[in-house]
């Protein structure tokens, strides 16, 4: 189907068999559909248009915009070359659409993505989710591979991390060790969204895959060292032109239950508070205690709140407009309900993190039903801009679909 093709999508209400909570399946199982990666919203600022990735065009990933009021969807791209080789999508090729590259600027509806091209460098593009206006912004080096991107709040810059293709030469699990052994560096690029040029922000001696502008700023960037050694201290970084690169979680601070932060703790999925005054992350200590944490811009005074013993199943945490209210697809268990047997969790839950009083509570909403069989099937829950709904991806029926869970009443109970 060419760009601009319009079609109707059937929505279906479903009731969770355990909690009785209702959820709305927004897409129709006519293909595999999924949200954008959770460091980007998938909704325009008015919550009307849902931008998603789908393989409904002959199995090739493309971008679509769904009008949540009319249930009419429109195709935004015309990719016919599969998926682009990049972080998470290691089996991709050099011509496809970068599923990990998509970033939405919610107020304008501008959607940014990377498209590979035969025998040339991949091109950074934008397309508007409502008007379908498009523009090529920049060409990337042909011998470099990419990861997640992020657009600044003012819609002036897109942050794009890249690394030389030789880092991928020995397979995914060897990328980070290879980067360390060879002294390789990621380049963090800033692409101007009006198409007037690209500049190098800095080079990082690590494999960088997550980048996020500080809300309201274009000069401060949260980033990571992917799959690094000693993740307890190396995983999370903060960069600005004045202070350079800093570690967000240095060794020796206080973690959960009075224990000390350890270099071999596992932390990940760092994310800004929406006001830009701090950030959240989660992880597991070397003693196998799962926690969710928060820290301010000075990278001191960490607060890390522990979940009950044995609650360690993998997942993600996303913040709402209220920095104490999170949603997760991980960790939380429900008494009396059999686990799926997966190492990943099965519940979409609200989490209240009372950072000031160091208290944690949670409320399971529904089972995701996800197989967690690939990156695409990770639920990656997010809040709508209004804060009244939670959205996630799952494949309980064999194909991926996007679900919305109303949470108005639940917010009164947590």
For each residue, the residues with C-beta under 8 A, 3 or more apart:
1: 5 56 57 75 78
2: 5 75 78
3: 75 76 77 78 127 132
4: 74 75 132
5: 1 2 74 75
6: 72 73 74 75
7: 72 73
8: 71 72 73
9: 26 27 28 30 66 71 72 73
10: 28 71
11: 24 25 26 27 28 71
12: 24 25 28
13: 22 23 24 25
14: 22 23 24 25 403
15: 20 21 22 23
16: 19 20 21 22 23 365 366 367
17: 367
18: 334 337 364 366 367
19: 16 364 365 366
20: 15 16
21: 15 16 365 366 405 410
22: 13 14 15 16 405 406
23: 13 14 15 16 366 403 404 405
24: 11 12 13 14 403 404 405 406
25: 11 12 13 14 28 29 401 402 403
26: 9 11 50 66 68 391 401 402 403 404
27: 9 11 30 31 33 52 54 66 401 402
28: 9 10 11 12 25 401
29: 25 397 399 401
30: 9 27 56
31: 27 54 55 56 399
32: 54 55 56 376 395 399 400
33: 27 52 53 54 56 64 393 399 400 401 402
34: 52 53 54 376 377 393 400 402
35: 38 42 52 53 380 382 391 392 393 402
36: 40 41 42 51 52 53 102 103 104
37: 40 100 102 148 380
38: 35 271 316 318 380 381 382
39: 148 150 210 212 271
40: 36 37 102 103 104 150 151
41: 36 104 106 382 385
42: 35 36 50 51 52 104 382 391 402
43: 47 48 49 50 51 104 106 384 385 391
44: 47 48 49 51 104 106 107 109 129 130
45: 106 107 385
46: 49 385
47: 43 44 68 384 385 386 389
48: 43 44 67 68 69
49: 43 44 46 65 66 67 68 109 129 130
50: 26 42 43 65 66 68 391 402
51: 36 42 43 44 63 64 65 66 76 102 104 111 129
52: 27 33 34 35 36 42 63 64 66 402
53: 33 34 35 36 61 62 63 64 99 102 376
54: 27 31 32 33 34 57 61 62 64
55: 31 32 58 59 60 61 62
56: 1 30 31 32 33 62 64
57: 1 54 60 62 75 78 79 80
58: 55 80
59: 55
60: 55 57 79 80 81 82 96 97
61: 53 54 55 79 82 83 96 97 99
62: 53 54 55 56 57 75 76 77 78 79 97
63: 51 52 53 75 76 77 97 102 111 113 127
64: 33 51 52 53 54 56 73 74 75 76
65: 49 50 51 73 74 76 109 111 129 130
66: 9 26 27 49 50 51 52 71 72 73
67: 48 49 70 71 72 73
68: 26 47 48 49 50 71
69: 48
70: 67
71: 8 9 10 11 66 67 68
72: 6 7 8 9 66 67
73: 6 7 8 9 64 65 66 67
74: 4 5 6 64 65 132
75: 1 2 3 4 5 6 57 62 63 64 78
76: 3 51 62 63 64 65 111 127 129 132
77: 3 62 63 97 113 115 127
78: 1 2 3 57 62 75
79: 57 60 61 62 82 96 97 115
80: 57 58 60
81: 60 93 95 96 97 116
82: 60 61 79 92 93 95 96 97
83: 61 89 91 92 93 96 97 98 99
84: 89 92 93 94 95 96 97 98 99 101 114 115 116 122 146
85: 89 90 91 92 93 94 96 116 145 168
86: 89 92 98 99 100 101 114 145 146 147
87: 90 100 145 146 147 148 209 226
88: 99 100 147 209 375
89: 83 84 85 86 92 98 99 100 375
90: 85 87 168 171 172
91: 83 85
92: 82 83 84 85 86 89 96
93: 81 82 83 84 85 96 116
94: 84 85 116 117 118 122
95: 81 82 84 116 117 118
96: 60 61 79 81 82 83 84 85 92 93 115 116
97: 60 61 62 63 77 79 81 82 83 84 101 113 114 115 116
98: 83 84 86 89 101 102 113 114 115 116 122 146
99: 53 61 83 84 86 88 89 102 376
100: 37 86 87 88 89 146 147 148 375
101: 84 86 97 98 112 113 114 146 147 148 149 160
102: 36 37 40 51 53 63 98 99 111 112 113 149
103: 36 40 111 112 113 148 149 150 151 158
104: 36 40 41 42 43 44 51 109 110 111 112 129 151
105: 108 109 110 111 112 151 155
106: 41 43 44 45 109 385
107: 44 45 155
108: 105 128 155
109: 44 49 65 104 105 106 128 129 130 131
110: 104 105 126 127 128 129 151 155 193
111: 51 63 65 76 102 103 104 105 126 127 128 129
112: 101 102 103 104 105 124 125 126 137 149 151 158 193
113: 63 77 97 98 101 102 103 124 125 126 127
114: 84 86 97 98 101 122 123 124 125 140 146 149 160
115: 77 79 84 96 97 98 122 123 125
116: 81 84 85 93 94 95 96 97 98 122
117: 94 95 120 121 122 123
118: 94 95
119: 142
120: 117 123 139 142
121: 117 139 140 141 142 144
122: 84 94 98 114 115 116 117 139 140 142 146
123: 114 115 117 120 136 137 138 139 140
124: 112 113 114 136 137 138 139 140 158 160 191
125: 112 113 114 115 134 135 136 137
126: 110 111 112 113 134 135 137 193
127: 3 63 76 77 110 111 113 132 133 134
128: 108 109 110 111 131 132 133 134
129: 44 49 51 65 76 104 109 110 111
130: 44 49 65 109
131: 109 128
132: 3 4 74 76 127 128
133: 127 128
134: 125 126 127 128
135: 125 126 195
136: 123 124 125 195
137: 112 123 124 125 126 158 191 192 193 195
138: 123 124 189 191 195 197 198
139: 120 121 122 123 124
140: 114 121 122 123 124 144 146 160 162 189
141: 121 144 162
142: 119 120 121 122
143: 164 165
144: 121 140 141 162 163 164 165 187
145: 85 86 87 162 163 164 165 167 168
146: 84 86 87 98 100 101 114 122 140 149 160 161 162
147: 86 87 88 100 101 161 162 208 209 210 211 226
148: 37 39 87 100 101 103 161 209 210 211
149: 101 102 103 112 114 146 158 159 160 161 211
150: 39 40 103 158 159 211 212 213 221
151: 40 103 104 105 110 112 155 157 158 159 193 213
152: 155 156 157 158 159 213 217 218
153: 213 215 216 217
154: 218
155: 105 107 108 110 151 152 193
156: 152 192 193 194 218
157: 151 152 190 191 192 193 213 218
158: 103 112 124 137 149 150 151 152 190 191 193
159: 149 150 151 152 188 189 190 191 201 211 212 213 221
160: 101 114 124 140 146 149 188 189 190 191 211
161: 146 147 148 149 186 187 188 189 208 209 211 223
162: 140 141 144 145 146 147 186 187 189
163: 144 145 167 179 184 185 186 187 207 208
164: 143 144 145 167 184
165: 143 144 145 168 169
166: 169 178 182 184
167: 145 163 164 175 178 179 184 207
168: 85 90 145 165 171 172 175
169: 165 166 178
170: 174 175 178
171: 90 168 174 175
172: 90 168 175
173: 227
174: 170 171 177 178
175: 167 168 170 171 172 178 179 207 226 227
176: 179 180 206 207 225 226 227 228 229
177: 174 180 181 229
178: 166 167 169 170 174 175 181 182 184
179: 163 167 175 176 182 184 186 205 206 207
180: 176 177 183 206 228 229
181: 177 178
182: 166 178 179
183: 180 205
184: 163 164 166 167 178 179 205 207
185: 163 203 204 205 206
186: 161 162 163 179 203 204 206 207 208
187: 144 161 162 163 200 203
188: 159 160 161 200 201 202 203 204 208 211 221 223 239
189: 138 140 159 160 161 162 198 199 200 201
190: 157 158 159 160 198 199 200 201
191: 124 137 138 157 158 159 160 198
192: 137 156 157 195 196 197 198
193: 110 112 126 137 151 155 156 157 158
194: 156
195: 135 136 137 138 192
196: 192
197: 138 192
198: 138 189 190 191 192
199: 189 190
200: 187 188 189 190 203
201: 159 188 189 190 221 239
202: 188 239 244 245
203: 185 186 187 188 200
204: 185 186 188 208 223 225 237 239 245
205: 179 183 184 185
206: 176 179 180 185 186 225 226 228 234
207: 163 167 175 176 179 184 186 225 226 227 228
208: 147 161 163 186 188 204 211 223 224 225 226
209: 87 88 147 148 161 224 226
210: 39 147 148 222 223 224 226 270
211: 147 148 149 150 159 160 161 188 208 221 222 223
212: 39 150 159 221 222 223 270 271 272
213: 150 151 152 153 157 159 217 218 220 221 222
214: 217 220 221 222 272 276
215: 153 272 273 274 275 276
216: 153 276
217: 152 153 213 214 220 276
218: 152 154 156 157 213
219: 240 241
220: 213 214 217 238 239 240
221: 150 159 188 201 211 212 213 214 238 239 240
222: 210 211 212 213 214 236 237 238 248 270 271 272 279
223: 161 188 204 208 210 211 212 236 237 238 239
224: 208 209 210 235 236 237 268 270
225: 176 204 206 207 208 228 231 234 235 237
226: 87 147 175 176 206 207 208 209 210
227: 173 175 176 207
228: 176 180 206 207 225 231 234 235
229: 176 177 180 234
230: 233 234 263 264
231: 225 228 234 235 264 265 266 267 268 283
232: 235 249 251 261 262 263 264 265 266 267 283 286
233: 230 247 249 250 251 261 263
234: 206 225 228 229 230 231 247 263
235: 224 225 228 231 232 249 267 268 270
236: 222 223 224 247 248 249 267 270 281
237: 204 222 223 224 225 245 246 247 248
238: 220 221 222 223 245 246 248 297 299
239: 188 201 202 204 220 221 223 244 245 246
240: 219 220 221 243 244
241: 219 244
242:
243: 240 246
244: 202 239 240 241
245: 202 204 237 238 239
246: 237 238 239 243 299
247: 233 234 236 237 250 299
248: 222 236 237 238 270 279 281 295 299
249: 232 233 235 236 253 261 267 281 293 295 299 302
250: 233 247 253 261 299
251: 232 233 260 261 262 263
252: 260 261
253: 249 250 260 261 300 302
254: 258 259 260 261 302 304
255: 259 260 261 262 265 285 291 302 304
256: 259 285 289 291 304 305 306
257: 289 306
258: 254
259: 254 255 256 262 285 287 289
260: 251 252 253 254 255
261: 232 233 249 250 251 252 253 254 255 265 302
262: 232 251 255 259 265 285 286
263: 230 232 233 234 251
264: 230 231 232 286
265: 231 232 255 261 262 283 284 285 286
266: 231 232 283 284
267: 231 232 235 236 249 270 281 282 283 293
268: 224 231 235 281 282 283
269: 281 282 316 317
270: 210 212 222 224 235 236 248 267 279 280 281
271: 38 39 212 222 279 280 281 317 318 319
272: 212 214 215 222 276 278 279 319
273: 215 276 277 278 279 280 294 319 323
274: 215 319 320 321 323
275: 215 323
276: 214 215 216 217 272 273
277: 273 296 297 323
278: 272 273 294 295 296 297 323
279: 222 248 270 271 272 273 294 295
280: 270 271 273 292 293 294 317 319 323 326 353
281: 236 248 249 267 268 269 270 271 292 293 294 295 317
282: 267 268 269 290 291 292 293 316 317 328 330 331
283: 231 232 265 266 267 268 290 291 293
284: 265 266 288 289 290 291 312
285: 255 256 259 262 265 288 289 291
286: 232 262 264 265
287: 259
288: 284 285 312
289: 256 257 259 284 285 306 307 309
290: 282 283 284 306 307 311 312 331
291: 255 256 282 283 284 285 304 305 306 307
292: 280 281 282 304 305 307 317 326 328 351 353 360
293: 249 267 280 281 282 283 302 303 304 305
294: 273 278 279 280 281 302 303 323 353 355
295: 248 249 278 279 281 299 300 301 302 303
296: 277 278 299 300 301
297: 238 277 278
298: 301
299: 238 246 247 248 249 250 295 296
300: 253 295 296
301: 295 296 298
302: 249 253 254 255 261 293 294 295
303: 293 294 295 355 358
304: 254 255 256 291 292 293
305: 256 291 292 293 353 355 358 359 360
306: 256 257 289 290 291 360
307: 289 290 291 292 311 312 331 332 360
308: 311 333
309: 289
310: 333
311: 290 307 308 331 332 333
312: 284 288 290 307 331
313: 330 331 333 339 342 343 344 345 346
314: 330 343 344 345 372
315: 328 329 330 331 344 345 379
316: 38 269 282 328 329 330 378 379 380 381
317: 269 271 280 281 282 292 326 327 328 330 351
318: 38 271 326 327 328 380 381 382 383
319: 271 272 273 274 280 323 325 326 383
320: 274 323 325 326 327 383 387
321: 274 325 383 385 387
322: 325 387
323: 273 274 275 277 278 280 294 319 320 355
324: 352 353 354 355
325: 319 320 321 322 350 351 352 353 387 411 414
326: 280 292 317 318 319 320 350 351 352 353
327: 317 318 320 348 349 350 351 381 382 383 390
328: 282 292 315 316 317 318 331 332 345 348 349 351 362 381
329: 315 316 344 345 347 348 349 368 370 378 379 380 381 392
330: 282 313 314 315 316 317 344 345
331: 282 290 307 311 312 313 315 328 345
332: 307 311 328 345 347 349 351 362 364
333: 308 310 311 313 337 339 345 347
334: 18 337 347 364
335:
336:
337: 18 333 334
338:
339: 313 333 342 346
340: 344 346
341:
342: 313 339 346 372
343: 313 314
344: 313 314 315 329 330 340 370 372
345: 313 314 315 328 329 330 331 332 333
346: 313 339 340 342 367 368 369 370
347: 329 332 333 334 364 365 366 367 368
348: 327 328 329 364 365 366 367 368 379 381 390 392 405
349: 327 328 329 332 362 363 364 365
350: 325 326 327 362 363 365 390 407 410 411 414
351: 292 317 325 326 327 328 332 360 361 362 363
352: 324 325 326 359 360 361 362 363 414
353: 280 292 294 305 324 325 326 360
354: 324 357 358 359 360 361
355: 294 303 305 323 324 358
356:
357: 354
358: 303 305 354 355
359: 305 352 354
360: 292 305 306 307 351 352 353 354
361: 351 352 354 414
362: 328 332 349 350 351 352 414
363: 349 350 351 352 410 413 414
364: 18 19 332 334 347 348 349
365: 16 19 21 347 348 349 350 390 405 407 410
366: 16 18 19 21 23 347 348 405
367: 16 17 18 346 347 348
368: 329 346 347 348 379 392 394 396 403
369: 346 394 395 396
370: 329 344 346 377 378 379 393 394 395 396
371: 377 395
372: 314 342 344 377 378
373: 377 395
374: 377 378
375: 88 89 100 378
376: 32 34 53 99 393 400
377: 34 370 371 372 373 374 393 394 395 400
378: 316 329 370 372 374 375 393
379: 315 316 329 348 368 370 392 393 394
380: 35 37 38 316 318 329 392 393
381: 38 316 318 327 328 329 348 390 391 392
382: 35 38 41 42 318 327 390 391 392
383: 318 319 320 321 327 387 389 390 391
384: 43 47 387 388 389 390 391 404
385: 41 43 45 46 47 106 321
386: 47 389
387: 320 321 322 325 383 384 407 411
388: 384 406 407 408
389: 47 383 384 386 404 405 406 407
390: 327 348 350 365 381 382 383 384 404 405 407
391: 26 35 42 43 50 381 382 383 384 402 403 404 405
392: 35 329 348 368 379 380 381 382 402 403 405
393: 33 34 35 370 376 377 378 379 380 400 401 402 403
394: 368 369 370 377 379 400 401 403
395: 32 369 370 371 373 377 398 399 400 401
396: 368 369 370
397: 29 401
398: 395
399: 29 31 32 33 395
400: 32 33 34 376 377 393 394 395
401: 25 26 27 28 29 33 393 394 395 397
402: 25 26 27 33 34 35 42 50 52 391 392 393
403: 14 23 24 25 26 368 391 392 393 394
404: 23 24 26 384 389 390 391
405: 21 22 23 24 348 365 366 389 390 391 392
406: 22 24 388 389 409
407: 350 365 387 388 389 390 410 411
408: 388 411 412
409: 406 412 413
410: 21 350 363 365 407 413 414
411: 325 350 387 407 408 414
412: 408 409
413: 363 409 410
414: 325 350 352 361 362 363 410 411
